[in-house]
Amino acid sequence: MLAVHGLSKRFGGLWAVRDCSLTVAQGSITGLIGPNGAGKTTLFHLISGFYRPDRGRVEFAGRDITGLPPHRLFHLGLYRTFQIPRVFPEMTVVENLMLVPAGQAGERLWTTLLRPRLVSRQERALRARAEEVLDFTGLSEVATSPAGALSGGQKKLLELARALMASPKLVLLDEPGAGVNPTLMKRLAARIRELALTFGVTVFLIEHDMDLVMGLCDPVIVMSEGRVLTQGSPEQVRADPRVIDAYLGGQYAVA
């Protein structure tokens, strides 16, 4: 589903990502871990079009998407979330979902004026779809609440719900477990698993919570200093001494 070939990005004299290559298999839940500053979020920015790479290329579903802007990638089926959820705080939860699908008739003024029944019919269909997604994510009870009033964990679930409304092929999740309490964490993990198994969506996620990664992801890719250090099953990664060195600073040790 995703292939990264020799991707590099430099800021001044610092290589945030350098000659990074990896693949994400269709239908998988692939984890991306590494110490702070390893280049994980920068890599997501490069894949999702927020940054242009200095060199290298990105392929998505067999198509070269290197440097395409985020809105183009959205239409191709690539959806991305952020460490800090980006909700429309004054709008209700269900309205946040109804905004997601592209190509809505009501977005065009002439359609609203000349074909109001079409707009109303589509609005009803979108609301019904949004209510199904809210039920799936466990947010039905807050459907009419302002999105800004949700807890941090609920906002992460709302991000996942918005991803479902986009009907994506690939979702990039940037630290979905950050700031989420243990109860909501279990619900979030279950929904991510169902996203892949039930809806056939490929998931590529960055996460610092090792319990979440090891229980949810296979394979797990480890980044360090802008490159892929190793990858494999959770058991293989957990037992790799290079991973321990990377997290504990062993790569900076002087011989």
C-alpha positions, 0 to 999 in steps of 0.5 A, a space after each residue: 500500500 505504501 513504499 518509501 524509497 530513500 526519503 530525505 529531509 534536511 532543516 539547515 544542517 540537520 537531517 531529520 530524515 535521511 535515506 529512509 526506506 520502508 514499506 507498509 503492506 495492504 491491510 496491515 497495522 504497522 507501527 513506527 517507533 523510535 526515540 524522540 527526534 528519530 524523525 517519525 513525525 517528519 516522515 509522516 509530514 513527507 508522506 502526507 504532503 506537508 513537507 516536500 522531500 529533498 530527495 527520494 520518493 513515496 509510492 501509494 497504491 502503486 502511484 508516485 505521490 512524492 510532493 503532492 499536496 495534502 488535499 490531493 492525497 486525501 482524494 486519493 485515499 490517504 488520511 492523516 491525523 495529528 498528535 494534537 487533534 484538530 477539531 472544529 471546536 464550536 461545531 457539534 461532533 456529528 457536524 465535524 463528521 459530516 464535513 469530511 466527505 468530499 464533493 458534497 452538493 451543498 458546497 456549491 452555491 448554485 446547487 444549494 439554490 437550484 437543487 435544494 432537494 438534492 442537497 437535503 437528500 445528501 445531508 440526510 445520507 451523510 447524517 445517517 452515515 455519521 451516526 453509524 460511525 459515532 455508534 462504532 466509535 462509542 461517541 453517540 452520547 456526545 453527538 450533539 455536544 461541541 467538539 471542543 468540549 470533548 476530553 482528549 481521549 474522546 477527541 482521539 476517537 473523533 479523529 478516528 471517526 473522521 477517518 472512517 467518514 473519509 473512506 480511506 485506503 491508508 490512515 496515518 495515525 500520529 500518536 493516537 494514544 497520547 493523553 488517553 486514559 487506560 479505559 479509552 485506550 482499550 476502546 481506541 485500540 479495539 477500534 483501530 483493529 476493527 478499522 483494519 480487519 472489518 473495513 480493510 483500511 491499512 493503518 500506519 501509526 506512530 506511538 510511544 506507548 509500547 503496550 499499545 504498539 506491541 499488542 496492536 501492530 505487526 510489523 513494527 518499524 524502528 527509526 533512529 537518527 532519521 533512518 530505519 534501524 530495524 523492523 519485524 514482529 513485536 517479539 523480534 523488535 523487543 528482543 533486538 539489542 539495537 532497539 534498546 541502545 537507540 532508546 537508551 542512547 547507546 548509539 551515542 556511546 564513545 568506544 
